[in-house]
């Protein structure tokens, strides 16, 4: 499969500050569709015009994007109501920017930390469900699709409960198989078996089963052939985002994703 074909269909992660200050010319020249990463510093540093300027340049070149909402310090189920309020406000800010960018999807995390909340899991879950429901309502009003990603969750329980409470049309699942191998105590096939029908987005990177290394897909132990085969068998075609953490991994990573798609899906 030609690289140009892969680039048309696969997004590549890039924080907004690096996109605006360094990589935008390269992304425009090479026709790469970015997943735009946000965090609190970015939201506080840049003004609306900065985001609008980048959005216009991407749109003028016919490029699409997805958005990754802030992750650090965002605790959807925080016991402290003020912390939850800040988390929801930040996530709503991200939704508003996703609308500006006409993003195909916005990904966010639960903020679950087992070592902090293990003894109050059900309380945390109730608060998280309230926060996420409010976020979904805001996203629906803004015309933005959103997907909940897995990170430090040891099993599928929290996601299953949240998805039971929120309709599929309002909230999808971003499966990060690399996170399953690095952090979860549950096998990939169990994640897919429990939540596969909810998958709307894949974050693609690899590791050796111990650290979140963000290697090129195929360079570690993640069973991507199983995942892509299952999706093909169930006629599910999610958004695909390569999460490369260094510039040198982008092209090899895109080619690796392209091979998976060609070999197991027969193309995009």
Sine and cosine of phi, psi and omega as CSV:
sin_phi,cos_phi,sin_psi,cos_psi,sin_omega,cos_omega
0.00,0.00,0.70,-0.71,-0.02,-1.00
-0.94,0.33,0.58,-0.82,0.01,-1.00
-0.85,0.53,-0.61,0.79,-0.02,-1.00
-0.87,0.49,-0.59,0.81,0.03,-1.00
-0.94,0.35,-0.66,0.76,0.02,-1.00
-0.89,0.46,-0.70,0.71,-0.04,-1.00
-0.89,0.46,-0.45,0.89,0.02,-1.00
-0.94,0.35,-0.38,0.93,-0.15,-0.99
-0.88,-0.47,-0.23,0.97,-0.08,-1.00
-0.90,-0.44,0.76,-0.65,0.05,-1.00
-1.00,0.05,0.42,-0.91,0.00,-1.00
-0.80,-0.60,0.79,-0.61,-0.07,-1.00
-0.93,0.36,0.64,-0.77,0.05,-1.00
-0.35,-0.94,0.86,-0.51,0.06,-1.00
-0.86,0.50,0.56,-0.83,-0.08,-1.00
-0.85,0.52,-0.64,0.77,-0.03,-1.00
-0.89,0.46,-0.65,0.76,0.04,-1.00
-0.94,0.33,-0.58,0.81,0.05,-1.00
-0.87,0.49,-0.76,0.64,-0.07,-1.00
-0.95,0.31,-0.66,0.75,-0.14,-0.99
-1.00,0.02,-0.33,0.94,-0.13,-0.99
-0.69,-0.72,-0.78,0.63,-0.26,-0.97
-0.99,-0.12,-0.12,0.99,-0.07,-1.00
-0.85,0.53,-0.73,0.69,0.03,-1.00
-0.85,0.52,-0.64,0.76,0.01,-1.00
-0.91,0.40,-0.67,0.74,0.00,-1.00
-0.91,0.41,-0.66,0.75,0.04,-1.00
-0.92,0.40,-0.71,0.71,-0.03,-1.00
-0.89,0.45,-0.66,0.75,-0.09,-1.00
-1.00,-0.09,0.07,1.00,0.07,-1.00
0.82,0.58,0.80,0.60,0.04,-1.00
-0.98,-0.22,0.78,-0.62,0.03,-1.00
-1.00,0.08,0.89,-0.45,-0.11,-0.99
-1.00,0.01,0.51,-0.86,0.35,-0.94
-0.99,-0.11,0.91,-0.40,-0.15,-0.99
-1.00,0.05,0.91,-0.42,-0.02,-1.00
-1.00,0.07,0.69,-0.73,0.02,-1.00
-0.86,-0.50,0.46,-0.89,0.18,-0.98
-0.52,-0.86,0.03,-1.00,-0.06,-1.00
-0.88,0.48,-0.65,0.76,0.01,-1.00
-0.89,0.46,-0.68,0.73,0.03,-1.00
-0.88,0.47,-0.72,0.70,-0.02,-1.00
-0.89,0.45,-0.51,0.86,-0.02,-1.00
-1.00,0.02,-0.32,0.95,-0.09,-1.00
-1.00,0.01,-0.66,0.75,-0.11,-0.99
-0.99,-0.15,0.52,-0.85,0.02,-1.00
-0.98,-0.18,0.16,-0.99,-0.07,-1.00
-0.80,0.59,-0.68,0.74,-0.04,-1.00
-0.87,0.49,-0.57,0.82,0.01,-1.00
-0.89,0.46,-0.70,0.71,0.02,-1.00
-0.93,0.37,-0.66,0.75,0.00,-1.00
-0.88,0.47,-0.66,0.75,0.00,-1.00
-0.87,0.50,-0.71,0.70,0.02,-1.00
-0.92,0.39,-0.67,0.74,0.01,-1.00
-0.85,0.52,-0.69,0.72,0.00,-1.00
-0.90,0.44,-0.63,0.78,0.01,-1.00
-0.92,0.39,-0.66,0.75,0.05,-1.00
-0.89,0.45,-0.72,0.69,-0.03,-1.00
-0.91,0.42,-0.60,0.80,-0.02,-1.00
-0.91,0.42,-0.43,0.91,0.03,-1.00
-0.99,-0.12,0.12,0.99,0.03,-1.00
0.96,0.27,0.36,0.93,-0.03,-1.00
-1.00,-0.01,0.51,-0.86,0.05,-1.00
-0.96,-0.29,0.16,-0.99,0.08,-1.00
-0.46,-0.89,0.27,-0.96,0.29,-0.96
-0.86,-0.52,0.14,-0.99,0.00,-1.00
-0.78,-0.63,0.67,-0.75,0.13,-0.99
-0.95,-0.31,0.90,-0.43,-0.03,-1.00
-0.92,0.39,0.30,-0.95,0.07,-1.00
-0.81,0.58,0.57,-0.82,-0.06,-1.00
-0.88,-0.47,-0.77,0.64,-0.05,-1.00
-0.89,0.45,0.76,-0.65,0.05,-1.00
0.95,0.32,0.08,1.00,0.02,-1.00
-1.00,-0.02,0.95,-0.31,-0.05,-1.00
-0.87,-0.49,0.99,-0.11,-0.08,-1.00
-0.88,0.47,-0.49,0.87,-0.04,-1.00
-0.95,-0.32,0.36,0.93,-0.03,-1.00
-0.80,0.60,0.66,-0.75,0.01,-1.00
-0.93,0.37,-0.54,0.84,0.04,-1.00
-0.97,0.26,0.87,-0.48,-0.09,-1.00
-0.89,0.45,-0.54,0.84,0.01,-1.00
-0.93,0.36,-0.61,0.79,0.05,-1.00
-0.90,0.43,-0.68,0.73,0.06,-1.00
-0.87,0.49,-0.65,0.76,-0.01,-1.00
-0.89,0.46,-0.69,0.73,0.04,-1.00
-0.90,0.44,-0.68,0.74,0.01,-1.00
-0.85,0.52,-0.73,0.69,0.00,-1.00
-0.90,0.43,-0.66,0.75,0.02,-1.00
-0.87,0.49,-0.70,0.72,0.01,-1.00
-0.89,0.45,-0.68,0.73,0.00,-1.00
-0.92,0.40,-0.58,0.81,0.07,-1.00
-0.91,0.40,-0.62,0.79,0.09,-1.00
-0.85,0.53,-0.67,0.74,0.01,-1.00
-0.90,0.43,-0.65,0.76,0.06,-1.00
-0.87,0.50,-0.69,0.72,0.00,-1.00
-0.88,0.48,-0.63,0.77,0.04,-1.00
-0.95,0.31,-0.58,0.81,0.08,-1.00
-0.87,0.49,-0.61,0.79,0.07,-1.00
-0.91,0.43,-0.67,0.74,0.03,-1.00
-0.86,0.50,-0.68,0.73,-0.02,-1.00
-0.98,0.18,-0.08,1.00,-0.10,-0.99
0.81,0.59,0.71,0.71,-0.08,-1.00
-0.91,0.42,0.59,-0.81,0.03,-1.00
-0.95,0.32,-0.46,0.89,0.02,-1.00
-0.33,-0.94,0.42,-0.91,0.17,-0.99
-0.82,-0.57,0.81,-0.59,-0.03,-1.00
-0.98,-0.19,0.62,-0.78,0.08,-1.00
-0.56,-0.83,0.18,-0.98,-0.07,-1.00
-0.89,-0.46,0.33,-0.95,0.04,-1.00
-0.97,0.25,-0.52,0.86,-0.12,-0.99
0.99,0.14,0.28,0.96,-0.01,-1.00
-0.91,0.41,0.74,-0.67,0.09,-1.00
-0.77,-0.64,0.97,-0.26,-0.10,-0.99
-0.85,0.52,-0.66,0.75,-0.08,-1.00
-0.91,0.40,-0.38,0.92,0.02,-1.00
-1.00,-0.03,-0.67,0.74,-0.20,-0.98
-0.94,-0.34,0.12,0.99,-0.09,-1.00
-0.82,0.57,-0.60,0.80,-0.03,-1.00
-1.00,0.10,-0.07,1.00,0.01,-1.00
-0.71,-0.70,0.64,0.77,-0.10,-0.99
-0.86,0.50,-0.71,0.71,-0.06,-1.00
-0.93,0.37,-0.61,0.80,0.08,-1.00
-0.89,0.45,-0.73,0.69,0.04,-1.00
-0.85,0.53,-0.71,0.70,-0.04,-1.00
-0.87,0.48,-0.67,0.74,0.03,-1.00
-0.88,0.47,-0.70,0.71,0.03,-1.00
-0.91,0.41,-0.67,0.74,-0.01,-1.00
-0.89,0.46,-0.65,0.76,0.01,-1.00
-0.90,0.45,-0.64,0.77,0.07,-1.00
-0.88,0.47,-0.72,0.69,-0.01,-1.00
-0.88,0.47,-0.73,0.69,-0.06,-1.00
-0.93,0.36,-0.59,0.81,0.07,-1.00
-0.88,0.48,-0.69,0.72,0.04,-1.00
-0.90,0.44,-0.64,0.77,0.03,-1.00
-0.90,0.43,-0.67,0.75,0.01,-1.00
-0.88,0.47,-0.63,0.78,0.03,-1.00
-0.90,0.44,-0.66,0.75,0.03,-1.00
-0.92,0.40,-0.66,0.75,0.00,-1.00
-0.91,0.42,-0.66,0.75,0.03,-1.00
-0.87,0.49,-0.70,0.72,0.01,-1.00
-0.91,0.42,-0.45,0.89,-0.02,-1.00
-1.00,-0.05,-0.07,1.00,-0.02,-1.00
0.95,0.30,0.50,0.87,-0.06,-1.00
-0.92,-0.39,0.76,-0.65,0.12,-0.99
-0.99,0.11,0.65,-0.76,-0.01,-1.00
-0.75,-0.66,0.49,-0.87,-0.02,-1.00
-0.71,-0.70,0.68,-0.74,-0.01,-1.00
-1.00,-0.08,0.82,-0.57,-0.07,-1.00
-0.99,-0.11,0.40,-0.92,0.14,-0.99
-1.00,-0.09,0.60,-0.80,0.06,-1.00
-0.66,-0.75,-1.00,0.04,-0.11,-0.99
-1.00,-0.07,0.06,1.00,0.02,-1.00
-0.91,0.42,0.75,-0.67,-0.04,-1.00
-0.98,0.22,-0.40,0.92,-0.01,-1.00
-0.53,-0.85,-0.15,-0.99,-0.12,-0.99
-1.00,0.01,-0.03,1.00,-0.19,-0.98
-0.83,0.56,-0.78,0.62,-0.07,-1.00
-0.89,0.45,-0.70,0.71,0.01,-1.00
-0.90,0.44,-0.67,0.75,0.01,-1.00
-0.86,0.51,-0.71,0.70,-0.02,-1.00
-0.91,0.42,-0.67,0.75,0.02,-1.00
-0.90,0.43,-0.68,0.73,-0.02,-1.00
-0.93,0.36,-0.48,0.88,0.10,-0.99
-0.90,0.44,-0.52,0.85,-0.08,-1.00
-1.00,0.02,-0.33,0.94,-0.09,-1.00
-0.85,-0.53,0.80,-0.60,-0.04,-1.00
-0.86,0.50,0.51,-0.86,-0.05,-1.00
-0.86,0.52,-0.59,0.81,-0.04,-1.00
-0.93,0.36,-0.26,0.96,0.00,-1.00
-0.98,-0.19,-0.36,0.93,-0.11,-0.99
-0.49,-0.87,0.87,-0.50,0.07,-1.00
-0.99,-0.17,-0.03,-1.00,-0.01,-1.00
-0.88,-0.47,0.83,-0.55,0.15,-0.99
-0.99,-0.11,0.96,-0.28,0.02,-1.00
-1.00,0.09,0.86,-0.51,0.11,-0.99
-0.95,-0.30,0.99,-0.10,-0.06,-1.00
-0.91,0.42,-0.51,0.86,0.07,-1.00
-0.88,0.48,-0.64,0.77,0.04,-1.00
-0.93,0.38,-0.56,0.83,0.06,-1.00
-0.85,0.53,-0.71,0.70,-0.04,-1.00
-0.96,0.27,-0.55,0.83,-0.07,-1.00
-0.99,0.13,-0.55,0.83,-0.18,-0.98
-0.84,-0.54,-0.49,0.87,-0.14,-0.99
-0.99,0.14,0.42,-0.91,0.14,-0.99
-0.98,-0.21,0.19,0.98,-0.06,-1.00
-0.89,-0.46,0.69,-0.72,-0.06,-1.00
-0.92,0.39,0.43,-0.90,-0.01,-1.00
-0.84,0.55,-0.66,0.75,-0.04,-1.00
-0.91,0.42,-0.44,0.90,0.07,-1.00
-0.96,0.27,-0.62,0.78,0.10,-1.00
-0.88,0.48,-0.71,0.70,-0.03,-1.00
-0.92,0.38,-0.65,0.76,0.01,-1.00
-0.89,0.46,-0.61,0.79,-0.04,-1.00
-0.99,0.14,-0.57,0.82,-0.20,-0.98
-0.80,-0.59,0.03,1.00,-0.11,-0.99
-0.84,0.55,-0.63,0.78,-0.03,-1.00
-0.93,0.37,-0.20,0.98,0.00,-1.00
-0.99,-0.13,-0.07,1.00,-0.10,-1.00
-0.92,0.40,0.80,-0.60,0.08,-1.00
-0.83,-0.56,-0.18,0.98,-0.14,-0.99
-0.42,-0.91,0.60,-0.80,0.14,-0.99
-0.85,-0.52,0.73,-0.68,0.23,-0.97
-0.99,-0.15,0.81,-0.58,-0.19,-0.98
-0.91,-0.42,0.91,-0.42,0.12,-0.99
-0.24,-0.97,0.24,-0.97,-0.14,-0.99
-0.81,-0.59,0.21,-0.98,0.09,-1.00
-0.32,-0.95,0.02,-1.00,-0.02,-1.00
-0.98,-0.19,0.34,0.94,0.13,-0.99
1.00,0.02,0.06,1.00,-0.03,-1.00
-0.80,-0.60,-0.61,0.79,-0.04,-1.00
-0.81,-0.59,0.40,-0.92,0.02,-1.00
-0.99,0.11,0.96,0.26,-0.21,-0.98
-0.99,0.16,-0.35,0.94,-0.03,-1.00
0.82,0.57,0.81,0.59,0.09,-1.00
-0.99,0.15,0.23,-0.97,0.11,-0.99
-0.87,0.49,0.70,-0.72,0.05,-1.00
-0.80,0.60,0.78,-0.63,-0.06,-1.00
0.98,-0.19,-0.22,0.98,-0.02,-1.00
-1.00,-0.02,-0.05,1.00,-0.01,-1.00
-0.77,-0.63,-0.59,-0.81,-0.12,-0.99
-0.94,-0.35,-0.02,1.00,-0.02,-1.00
-0.90,0.44,0.75,-0.66,-0.06,-1.00
-1.00,0.06,0.96,0.29,0.02,-1.00
-0.91,0.41,-0.60,0.80,0.05,-1.00
-0.84,0.54,-0.66,0.75,0.07,-1.00
-0.87,0.50,-0.74,0.68,-0.07,-1.00
-0.89,0.46,-0.75,0.66,-0.04,-1.00
-0.93,0.37,-0.56,0.83,0.06,-1.00
-0.91,0.42,-0.71,0.71,0.02,-1.00
-0.87,0.50,-0.70,0.71,0.01,-1.00
-0.88,0.47,-0.65,0.76,0.03,-1.00
-0.90,0.44,-0.69,0.72,-0.01,-1.00
-0.90,0.44,-0.46,0.89,-0.02,-1.00
-0.97,-0.24,0.21,0.98,0.08,-1.00
0.80,0.59,0.69,0.73,0.03,-1.00
-0.93,-0.36,0.82,-0.58,-0.01,-1.00
-0.83,-0.56,1.00,0.05,-0.05,-1.00
-0.98,0.21,0.20,-0.98,0.21,-0.98
-0.89,0.47,0.65,-0.76,-0.01,-1.00
-0.90,-0.44,0.82,-0.57,0.04,-1.00
-0.78,-0.62,0.83,-0.56,0.11,-0.99
-0.99,0.12,0.85,-0.53,0.05,-1.00
-0.98,-0.21,0.98,0.18,0.06,-1.00
-1.00,0.00,0.72,-0.69,-0.03,-1.00
-0.98,-0.20,0.14,0.99,0.14,-0.99
-0.51,-0.86,0.47,-0.88,-0.11,-0.99
-0.87,0.50,-0.58,0.81,-0.08,-1.00
-0.93,0.38,-0.32,0.95,-0.05,-1.00
-1.00,-0.01,-0.13,0.99,-0.12,-0.99
-0.91,0.42,-0.83,0.55,-0.05,-1.00
-0.91,0.42,-0.75,0.67,0.08,-1.00
-0.84,0.54,-0.61,0.79,0.02,-1.00
-0.91,0.41,-0.69,0.72,0.05,-1.00
-0.88,0.47,-0.68,0.73,0.01,-1.00
-0.90,0.44,-0.62,0.79,0.03,-1.00
-0.90,0.44,-0.68,0.74,0.05,-1.00
-0.90,0.44,-0.66,0.75,0.02,-1.00
-0.86,0.51,-0.63,0.77,0.03,-1.00
-0.91,0.41,-0.66,0.75,0.05,-1.00
-0.87,0.49,-0.71,0.70,-0.02,-1.00
-0.90,0.43,-0.70,0.72,-0.02,-1.00
-0.92,0.39,-0.70,0.71,-0.08,-1.00
-0.96,0.27,-0.57,0.82,-0.16,-0.99
-0.94,-0.35,-0.34,0.94,0.06,-1.00
-0.93,-0.36,-0.26,0.96,-0.07,-1.00
0.98,0.21,0.25,0.97,0.00,-1.00
0.86,-0.51,0.11,-0.99,-0.02,-1.00
-0.97,0.24,0.00,0.00,0.00,0.00
